[in-house]
Structures are given as C-alpha cells and as structure tokens.
C-alpha cells in the first residue's frame, strides 16, 4: 500500500515544488513507483517535469470536480517510474466551486484513494496558501512534509501551519502525521543560514530531516529545461541532496 505525502507550507518560495519534483525523481531512480499530484494553480510541478501546461485537458481540477476518473488524468513523465496528475491555471477556480459542496474537504481523498495500491509514494505539491486546495491535500494525505528555507522569516507562519495541521487531525484526518521538516536553500557561508538550522533543530529535533537542501545553481536551472535535477545534472550537489532525502524517506517508511 502506497503512502501519500503532502508537501505544504503557506509561505511561497520555500522550495515546495522543487522538493516535489526532485524527490519524486529521486524516489523513481531508487526504483519506487511514484505519482506526483500538482495541486497548485501555478502548475510549476507540471512544467518542471517537461509537460506543456497549456495543453492539459485532464488534471487535478477535473479529478476534484469528479468529472474525470483519476486514472484517466495520469500522464507519464521523462523521469523513470514517475507519473503525474498535472495542473492548469483553471485550478484557481476550484476553491470557489467547492465552497458550497457537501464534504468539500474530502474531494481529493475520494478521488485518489484507489490509486494508493498502484504506487509506493504519492506526493502532493500544495499551493502556497492554507485554502481549500491545501485542506483537501492534508485530508487525503498520510503525512505532511514541511519545507523551511534557511532565511530570516523561516519560522514565521510555521506556527500557523502547525495549527492548521492540528485542526485537520482533529476534524478531518485523525491519522495525519508530520513526515518531517525539511531545511532548504541552505548556504553554509551565511551565519544566518547556520542560525536558522540550529534554531529549527533545537525546537523540533526529531522532526527535522537529517538531509539539508543546499543552495545550488543547477537546481534553479533545471525547471527551465523541464527536467528534474536527476535528469539535468545527476552529479550536482542538488541531485545528491535529493537522493539523500529519498533514501531517508524510504528508510523511515520501510
């Protein structure tokens, strides 16, 4: 039975999509079968894996609307063992459309439940907000991974997210777990980066992944070529960071 991991943080620019795409590719290279669900209207995970967003006709929007079976929205990617349910800008309308529906927080859970047996891991790339889309992802997930960038405002908003997770656990998904906090955009030359790492490790100790994602120019370049870092430059620091994270997740869930 597969594990569903939502990758969430309401702050933008913390490395959610970078993590979703490259963790999926790393798990795929390690021979795990992975489904990535793009649940962000910006559709960066979709374009980051080389798909043309404009040509998407079946994706996350349609499966949340239940007008398309999830298996019919799944596409192959250039990364081995990685499939995707893509997103399109039309996903932006879903929050308004779901607002007066019964059980609106459970639309994703109902849609993807049957896919769990087909994959080792299902990763959900969440939008940078705590709206209905992210709530759907947290209700559907077994656990949540929280990327935190090693910068000044890193811990700002984390309390809000942890409170949201608590209320989802209370009301919608009692078994939702925290997979871990992932430190991203780390620059060892900066005192601030080191202070943030110390601070997060001190406060959250066991919850923090041992792997830290370092700032890496190749990691920033890869999406513009529609490739994961594994495909783009397997010898880069970014690739070795994400492979290390994939190993850590496999070990944790074995």
The 8 nearest C-alpha neighbors of each residue, nearest first, counted from 0:
[[1, 116, 115, 119, 2, 118, 117, 120],
 [2, 0, 119, 115, 120, 118, 116, 3],
 [1, 3, 120, 121, 119, 141, 4, 0],
 [2, 4, 121, 140, 141, 122, 120, 142],
 [5, 3, 122, 142, 143, 140, 141, 121],
 [4, 6, 123, 143, 122, 140, 7, 136],
 [7, 5, 144, 124, 143, 123, 125, 145],
 [6, 8, 125, 145, 5, 144, 15, 9],
 [7, 9, 10, 145, 127, 146, 160, 6],
 [8, 10, 128, 127, 129, 11, 7, 160],
 [11, 9, 8, 127, 13, 12, 128, 156],
 [10, 12, 127, 13, 9, 8, 14, 128],
 [11, 13, 14, 10, 15, 148, 127, 16],
 [12, 14, 148, 11, 147, 15, 146, 10],
 [13, 15, 17, 12, 16, 18, 146, 183],
 [16, 14, 18, 17, 13, 19, 146, 6],
 [15, 17, 19, 18, 14, 44, 20, 124],
 [18, 16, 14, 20, 15, 19, 21, 44],
 [17, 19, 15, 16, 21, 22, 20, 14],
 [20, 18, 16, 22, 17, 21, 124, 23],
 [21, 19, 23, 17, 18, 22, 44, 16],
 [22, 20, 24, 18, 23, 227, 19, 25],
 [21, 23, 25, 24, 19, 18, 20, 241],
 [24, 22, 26, 20, 21, 25, 19, 27],
 [23, 25, 27, 21, 22, 26, 78, 28],
 [26, 24, 22, 28, 242, 27, 23, 245],
 [25, 27, 29, 23, 31, 28, 245, 24],
 [28, 26, 80, 24, 31, 30, 29, 25],
 [27, 29, 25, 30, 26, 24, 79, 31],
 [28, 30, 26, 27, 31, 25, 245, 246],
 [31, 29, 27, 28, 32, 26, 80, 79],
 [32, 30, 27, 26, 29, 119, 33, 80],
 [31, 33, 80, 118, 119, 27, 81, 30],
 [34, 32, 81, 120, 118, 121, 119, 31],
 [33, 35, 121, 82, 83, 81, 122, 36],
 [34, 36, 83, 122, 121, 123, 82, 84],
 [37, 35, 123, 84, 83, 38, 122, 124],
 [36, 38, 124, 85, 86, 39, 44, 123],
 [39, 37, 125, 124, 36, 126, 59, 86],
 [38, 40, 126, 41, 125, 42, 37, 124],
 [41, 39, 88, 90, 42, 91, 87, 86],
 [40, 42, 39, 43, 88, 87, 86, 126],
 [43, 41, 86, 40, 45, 39, 44, 87],
 [44, 42, 46, 45, 41, 47, 16, 39],
 [43, 45, 47, 42, 46, 16, 37, 20],
 [44, 46, 42, 85, 43, 47, 48, 50],
 [45, 47, 50, 49, 43, 48, 44, 225],
 [48, 46, 222, 225, 44, 45, 49, 43],
 [49, 47, 225, 226, 46, 45, 50, 44],
 [225, 48, 50, 46, 47, 226, 51, 45],
 [51, 49, 46, 45, 48, 52, 225, 47],
 [50, 52, 53, 54, 46, 49, 55, 45],
 [51, 53, 55, 54, 87, 50, 46, 45],
 [54, 52, 51, 55, 87, 56, 88, 50],
 [53, 55, 52, 51, 56, 50, 87, 57],
 [56, 54, 52, 53, 57, 87, 58, 51],
 [57, 55, 54, 58, 87, 72, 53, 61],
 [58, 56, 72, 55, 61, 67, 59, 71],
 [57, 59, 85, 72, 86, 84, 60, 61],
 [58, 60, 62, 86, 61, 63, 84, 85],
 [61, 59, 90, 63, 58, 62, 64, 93],
 [60, 62, 64, 66, 63, 67, 59, 58],
 [61, 63, 65, 59, 64, 67, 60, 69],
 [64, 62, 65, 60, 61, 106, 107, 59],
 [63, 65, 61, 62, 66, 60, 67, 106],
 [66, 64, 62, 63, 67, 61, 68, 110],
 [65, 67, 64, 61, 62, 68, 63, 60],
 [68, 66, 62, 61, 65, 69, 71, 57],
 [67, 69, 71, 70, 62, 65, 72, 66],
 [70, 68, 72, 71, 62, 67, 110, 111],
 [69, 71, 73, 72, 68, 114, 67, 84],
 [72, 70, 69, 68, 73, 67, 57, 74],
 [71, 73, 57, 69, 58, 70, 84, 74],
 [74, 72, 84, 70, 83, 71, 82, 69],
 [75, 73, 83, 82, 84, 72, 76, 85],
 [74, 76, 82, 83, 81, 73, 77, 78],
 [77, 75, 78, 82, 81, 48, 74, 83],
 [76, 78, 79, 75, 48, 49, 226, 81],
 [79, 77, 76, 81, 24, 80, 27, 230],
 [78, 80, 81, 27, 28, 77, 24, 76],
 [81, 79, 27, 32, 33, 78, 31, 82],
 [82, 80, 33, 79, 78, 27, 34, 76],
 [83, 81, 75, 34, 74, 76, 35, 33],
 [84, 82, 35, 74, 34, 73, 85, 36],
 [83, 85, 73, 36, 58, 72, 59, 37],
 [86, 84, 58, 45, 37, 83, 59, 36],
 [87, 85, 42, 37, 58, 59, 40, 45],
 [86, 88, 89, 42, 52, 90, 40, 55],
 [87, 89, 40, 90, 91, 41, 42, 86],
 [90, 88, 91, 87, 92, 40, 60, 93],
 [91, 89, 40, 60, 88, 92, 93, 87],
 [90, 92, 89, 40, 93, 88, 94, 39],
 [93, 91, 90, 94, 95, 89, 96, 88],
 [92, 94, 96, 90, 95, 91, 97, 60],
 [95, 93, 97, 96, 92, 131, 98, 132],
 [96, 94, 98, 93, 97, 92, 99, 91],
 [95, 97, 93, 94, 98, 92, 99, 100],
 [98, 96, 100, 94, 95, 99, 103, 93],
 [97, 99, 95, 96, 100, 94, 103, 131],
 [100, 98, 97, 101, 96, 103, 95, 102],
 [101, 99, 97, 103, 98, 102, 96, 104],
 [100, 102, 103, 99, 97, 104, 98, 105],
 [103, 101, 104, 105, 100, 106, 97, 99],
 [102, 104, 101, 100, 105, 97, 106, 98],
 [105, 103, 135, 102, 106, 134, 138, 131],
 [106, 104, 108, 103, 102, 107, 135, 109],
 [107, 105, 109, 63, 108, 103, 104, 110],
 [108, 106, 110, 109, 105, 135, 63, 139],
 [107, 109, 139, 105, 110, 106, 111, 112],
 [110, 108, 106, 107, 112, 111, 105, 139],
 [109, 111, 107, 108, 112, 106, 62, 69],
 [110, 112, 114, 113, 108, 109, 107, 69],
 [111, 113, 114, 109, 108, 115, 110, 139],
 [112, 114, 115, 111, 116, 110, 117, 109],
 [115, 113, 111, 117, 112, 116, 118, 70],
 [116, 114, 1, 117, 113, 118, 112, 0],
 [115, 117, 0, 114, 1, 118, 113, 119],
 [118, 116, 114, 115, 119, 1, 0, 32],
 [119, 117, 32, 1, 120, 33, 115, 116],
 [118, 120, 1, 32, 31, 33, 2, 0],
 [121, 119, 2, 33, 1, 118, 3, 122],
 [120, 122, 3, 34, 33, 35, 2, 4],
 [123, 121, 35, 4, 5, 3, 36, 34],
 [124, 122, 5, 36, 6, 35, 125, 37],
 [123, 125, 37, 6, 38, 19, 16, 36],
 [126, 124, 38, 7, 39, 133, 6, 123],
 [125, 127, 39, 128, 38, 133, 124, 40],
 [128, 126, 9, 11, 10, 8, 125, 129],
 [129, 127, 9, 130, 126, 133, 10, 8],
 [128, 130, 133, 9, 134, 131, 127, 132],
 [131, 129, 128, 132, 133, 134, 94, 126],
 [130, 132, 134, 133, 94, 135, 104, 129],
 [133, 131, 135, 134, 130, 136, 94, 38],
 [132, 134, 136, 135, 131, 130, 129, 125],
 [133, 135, 131, 137, 132, 136, 138, 104],
 [136, 134, 104, 138, 132, 133, 137, 107],
 [135, 137, 133, 139, 134, 138, 140, 5],
 [138, 136, 134, 140, 139, 135, 133, 5],
 [137, 139, 135, 172, 136, 140, 171, 134],
 [138, 140, 108, 136, 137, 107, 135, 141],
 [141, 139, 3, 137, 142, 4, 138, 5],
 [142, 140, 175, 3, 4, 176, 2, 174],
 [141, 143, 176, 4, 175, 177, 178, 140],
 [142, 144, 5, 177, 178, 4, 6, 176],
 [143, 145, 6, 178, 179, 180, 5, 7],
 [144, 146, 180, 7, 8, 181, 6, 147],
 [145, 147, 181, 180, 182, 13, 15, 14],
 [148, 146, 182, 13, 183, 181, 153, 145],
 [147, 149, 183, 13, 184, 150, 153, 182],
 [150, 148, 192, 185, 195, 184, 183, 153],
 [151, 149, 153, 148, 152, 192, 191, 195],
 [150, 152, 153, 191, 149, 195, 154, 192],
 [153, 151, 155, 154, 150, 156, 148, 149],
 [154, 152, 150, 151, 155, 148, 147, 149],
 [153, 155, 157, 152, 156, 147, 158, 151],
 [156, 154, 152, 157, 153, 158, 159, 151],
 [155, 157, 159, 158, 154, 160, 10, 9],
 [156, 158, 160, 154, 159, 155, 161, 8],
 [157, 159, 161, 156, 160, 162, 155, 154],
 [160, 158, 156, 162, 157, 161, 163, 155],
 [159, 161, 163, 157, 162, 158, 164, 156],
 [160, 162, 164, 158, 163, 159, 157, 165],
 [163, 161, 165, 159, 160, 164, 158, 166],
 [162, 164, 160, 166, 165, 161, 167, 159],
 [163, 165, 161, 167, 162, 166, 168, 160],
 [166, 164, 162, 168, 163, 167, 161, 169],
 [165, 167, 169, 163, 168, 164, 170, 162],
 [168, 166, 164, 171, 170, 169, 165, 172],
 [169, 167, 173, 172, 165, 166, 170, 175],
 [170, 168, 166, 167, 173, 165, 171, 172],
 [169, 171, 167, 168, 166, 172, 173, 165],
 [172, 170, 167, 138, 168, 169, 173, 104],
 [173, 171, 168, 138, 174, 175, 167, 170],
 [174, 172, 168, 175, 169, 171, 170, 167],
 [173, 175, 172, 176, 141, 168, 142, 140],
 [176, 174, 141, 142, 172, 173, 168, 140],
 [175, 177, 142, 178, 174, 141, 143, 168],
 [176, 178, 143, 142, 179, 144, 175, 206],
 [179, 177, 144, 143, 142, 176, 180, 206],
 [180, 178, 206, 144, 177, 207, 208, 181],
 [179, 181, 207, 145, 146, 144, 208, 206],
 [182, 180, 146, 208, 147, 145, 207, 183],
 [181, 183, 147, 211, 148, 146, 212, 149],
 [182, 184, 212, 148, 185, 147, 149, 211],
 [185, 183, 214, 213, 148, 149, 212, 186],
 [184, 186, 213, 214, 149, 183, 192, 212],
 [187, 185, 188, 189, 214, 192, 213, 184],
 [186, 188, 189, 185, 193, 192, 190, 213],
 [189, 187, 186, 190, 192, 193, 191, 185],
 [190, 188, 191, 192, 187, 186, 193, 185],
 [189, 191, 193, 192, 194, 188, 187, 186],
 [190, 192, 194, 189, 193, 195, 150, 151],
 [193, 191, 149, 195, 189, 194, 190, 185],
 [192, 194, 196, 190, 191, 195, 197, 187],
 [193, 195, 191, 197, 196, 192, 198, 190],
 [196, 194, 198, 192, 197, 193, 149, 199],
 [197, 195, 193, 199, 194, 198, 200, 192],
 [198, 196, 194, 200, 195, 199, 201, 193],
 [197, 199, 195, 201, 196, 200, 194, 202],
 [200, 198, 202, 196, 201, 197, 203, 195],
 [201, 199, 204, 197, 203, 198, 202, 196],
 [200, 202, 198, 199, 204, 203, 197, 196],
 [203, 201, 199, 200, 204, 198, 197, 206],
 [202, 204, 200, 206, 199, 201, 205, 207],
 [205, 203, 200, 206, 201, 207, 202, 199],
 [206, 204, 207, 203, 208, 200, 179, 209],
 [205, 207, 179, 203, 204, 180, 208, 178],
 [208, 206, 180, 179, 205, 204, 181, 203],
 [209, 207, 210, 181, 179, 180, 206, 211],
 [208, 210, 211, 207, 247, 244, 181, 182],
 [209, 211, 208, 244, 243, 212, 240, 181],
 [210, 212, 182, 183, 213, 209, 181, 240],
 [213, 211, 183, 240, 184, 185, 182, 210],
 [212, 214, 185, 184, 215, 186, 211, 183],
 [215, 213, 184, 185, 186, 212, 216, 183],
 [214, 216, 218, 217, 237, 213, 236, 219],
 [215, 217, 219, 218, 220, 214, 237, 221],
 [218, 216, 220, 219, 215, 221, 235, 237],
 [217, 219, 215, 216, 220, 221, 237, 228],
 [220, 218, 216, 217, 221, 215, 222, 223],
 [219, 221, 217, 218, 223, 222, 216, 224],
 [220, 222, 226, 224, 223, 218, 228, 219],
 [223, 221, 47, 225, 224, 226, 220, 227],
 [222, 224, 225, 221, 220, 47, 226, 219],
 [225, 223, 222, 226, 221, 49, 220, 47],
 [49, 226, 224, 47, 222, 48, 223, 46],
 [227, 225, 48, 221, 224, 222, 231, 47],
 [226, 228, 229, 230, 21, 221, 231, 20],
 [227, 229, 231, 230, 238, 232, 221, 218],
 [230, 228, 233, 227, 238, 231, 232, 24],
 [231, 229, 227, 228, 232, 226, 233, 78],
 [230, 232, 228, 229, 221, 226, 227, 233],
 [233, 231, 234, 235, 228, 229, 230, 238],
 [232, 234, 229, 238, 235, 230, 231, 228],
 [233, 235, 232, 238, 236, 239, 229, 237],
 [236, 234, 238, 237, 232, 233, 239, 217],
 [235, 237, 239, 238, 240, 215, 234, 213],
 [238, 236, 240, 235, 239, 218, 215, 241],
 [239, 237, 241, 235, 240, 233, 229, 236],
 [238, 240, 242, 236, 237, 241, 243, 235],
 [241, 239, 237, 243, 238, 242, 212, 236],
 [240, 242, 244, 243, 238, 239, 22, 245],
 [243, 241, 245, 239, 25, 244, 240, 238],
 [242, 244, 240, 246, 241, 245, 239, 247],
 [245, 243, 241, 247, 242, 246, 210, 248],
 [246, 244, 242, 248, 247, 243, 26, 25],
 [247, 245, 243, 249, 244, 248, 250, 242],
 [246, 248, 244, 250, 245, 249, 251, 243],
 [249, 247, 251, 245, 250, 246, 252, 244],
 [248, 250, 246, 252, 251, 247, 253, 245],
 [251, 249, 247, 253, 248, 252, 246, 245],
 [252, 250, 248, 249, 253, 247, 246, 178],
 [253, 251, 249, 250, 248, 2, 247, 178],
 [252, 250, 251, 249, 248, 247, 246, 119]]
